[in-house]
């Protein structure tokens, strides 16, 4: 995964922080790694995510009026496909397995930690999308090949077949284990 | 660049029309953290990085304009004006201070808004507590008011369980989330939580930041981190020596609770404790049946039980805060003999002889809250009779409900060698308080009733007064003289109903 491979579309990261100075500093630190958007409020973050494809959101937790947690809840309602990295003021040292976000970073963020976190999330997102595609596609093929079409509806697997997700993903699911970069 | 520009107190960068740097003055070099050897380089390579690269873009467009941007590498906000002429001049000004001031003003304004909201909230809660008539209503009022604001995320109220030291959740409101689930689990498992500590100590407890606090069970800290909560204030509901429960208040901000807020909420806790206490007394006043207990106290640790050679009876008891006044009629020895004996006891605060004769008399004893009488009054009991002889004391008290009886006996027997000699439920004698109250409601106007109740709850009728007439009037948003006018009318009607219940009910003044 070369950082400056410009032949392929690069992932996009959205930086959300009410302090413009902080957001701009992060943006410069991420240069060359991905396409970067910066916004300075929770509301602006939601507008951007609604309008533009956004793969990774770096979300400041404590913002006035609409907090990072409020944005997170709104994203869950929208079934947002991307990854959310929460930027917090404290580091309680917890793992993120049962947290409602995909990762968290503690202020102040240095350049390398920031880039590593965003890189990791884009890799996970890539695997997740691929993995989901293959898993759905292979089930579809098996079912299509083995079960005559008129029997599918009575068949337990046939019901599952009908309900297979189409590009959506389960945020709380066990995708993380695939996601570690090789 | 001529000498005037070179020495100007504003940064000047002179460029050729193609964007090549010609000259830089000292001020610009200082602000941009460059030396003067930048001549010949392009403006894009001289100006530090910024998100919008507004200066290189303005130069490329050769458009006269002023751009302002933050430069992370410098940690400065710069305002840059482009003027096109023989050469292109960039006037550069460090405007960081202005941004700092704007942010500071915004922060102060937010603080002020927050304080205003909190003050309003607290006075509303206090107002509603005055009207709350059950413990459930008190818990719900506090939860609803605190849990449903934007400042705090959620609030819950816990109460002490009967007969043991456990806590049960009575009410919760707001975004309770996973955190409250974990709190409930901790209550079931009897894990130590900050709310329990607040009940034990009777003091408000602040925990912030929550995620780092080793004293909080990890399951709660994890849930709080997931829910985005960083601050906790636990406020005990206190009245006198009794702690009735606790409010747990959770907020997202890292330093949500200042010393000022702690003090304000301590008042809320005291007011709620007072209201809980008042409901207990009110239960006793309003219920038609009461439990009558006959208690025997043989323990010399209690001053009355140790009163000694004489026989004496309790004529009356007046609750104070703190302590109580007990009026005794003595037979067999002089009142001063009994008084001397009582005054050496450490549970006795003061003794005043009212009537001293050789074979008896009467006296007033001030007792502290830790005595048997103090404990009984504190828990809502009414002292009916009390007989004292050389072997100890025997008291007959009325208690409102079955639940309170256990708690009350527990509170006495835990400390003293005392036992329940008899217990029976009986109807309240004479005219019930409810009848009196209905009759009084017929006589009082709404304003008179409100004035009387508020003054009573504000302990205006206590001696010394806990609230002045001015304070009560202010609480009701009326003037002092108006309050006194309403109070006098209400008192006159109350006393008429007590002493001359058959008098004309058409007194509407």
Boltz contact constraints between the chains, C-beta under 6 A:
constraints:
  - contact:
      token1: [A, 20]
      token2: [B, 70]
      max_distance: 6.0
  - contact:
      token1: [A, 21]
      token2: [B, 70]
      max_distance: 6.0
  - contact:
      token1: [A, 24]
      token2: [B, 51]
      max_distance: 6.0
  - contact:
      token1: [A, 24]
      token2: [B, 70]
      max_distance: 6.0
  - contact:
      token1: [A, 24]
      token2: [B, 72]
      max_distance: 6.0
  - contact:
      token1: [A, 25]
      token2: [B, 72]
      max_distance: 6.0
  - contact:
      token1: [A, 27]
      token2: [B, 51]
      max_distance: 6.0
  - contact:
      token1: [A, 28]
      token2: [B, 49]
      max_distance: 6.0
  - contact:
      token1: [A, 28]
      token2: [B, 72]
      max_distance: 6.0
  - contact:
      token1: [A, 69]
      token2: [B, 228]
      max_distance: 6.0
  - contact:
      token1: [A, 89]
      token2: [B, 254]
      max_distance: 6.0
  - contact:
      token1: [A, 90]
      token2: [B, 209]
      max_distance: 6.0
  - contact:
      token1: [A, 90]
      token2: [B, 211]
      max_distance: 6.0
  - contact:
      token1: [A, 90]
      token2: [B, 212]
      max_distance: 6.0
  - contact:
      token1: [A, 92]
      token2: [B, 211]
      max_distance: 6.0
  - contact:
      token1: [A, 92]
      token2: [B, 225]
      max_distance: 6.0
  - contact:
      token1: [A, 94]
      token2: [B, 222]
      max_distance: 6.0
  - contact:
      token1: [A, 94]
      token2: [B, 225]
      max_distance: 6.0
  - contact:
      token1: [A, 99]
      token2: [B, 226]
      max_distance: 6.0
  - contact:
      token1: [A, 100]
      token2: [B, 226]
      max_distance: 6.0
